[in-house]
Amino acid sequence: MKILDMIEAKRREEKRKKLIEDGMKCLTGLATGLAIGGAAGILFAPKSGDETREDIKNFYNEKKEQAEEMALNAKEKVQDKAQGIYDKGKKALDDAKDKADDMKLKALDKAEEAIDNTKEGLEKAKKEADKAADKAEEKIEKAKK
């Protein structure tokens, strides 16, 4: 069972890495698009320098806010996934500890039972040995007479 858990954990880790990698690719694409769009806007804008600079500033701020929002959403998704994985792992660990405790208690019960049975057996053997010794003494006494 542990091997399957380890395989599952590795699979989830790979999935998390892939999600982060995909998010980074998305952000890289967004930044590239912003740069190309900004450059094209500057080159083909039929406005004055002040108007163009104001437009660039507004465009930059808008795209910056969009990128921040996308990064925040990606961060929240990764945190949610990580929390879910953590919760499942913690539950599995707690379950394993509970099972180990149960097995420990059962083993202790069996050990106590074995000790009790051994004590009873020893007491019976001692009584039998005492009876045999008494009989032997009686026979010795009879033989002496």
Secondary structure, 3 states (H helix, E strand, C coil): CHHHHHHHHHHHHHHHHHHHHHHHHHHHHHHHHHHHHHHHHHHHCCCCHHHHHHHHHHHHHHHHHHHHHHHHHHHHHHHHHHHHHHHHHHHHHHHHHHHHHHHHHHHHHHHHHHHHHHHHHHHHHHHHHHHHHHHHHHHHHHHHC
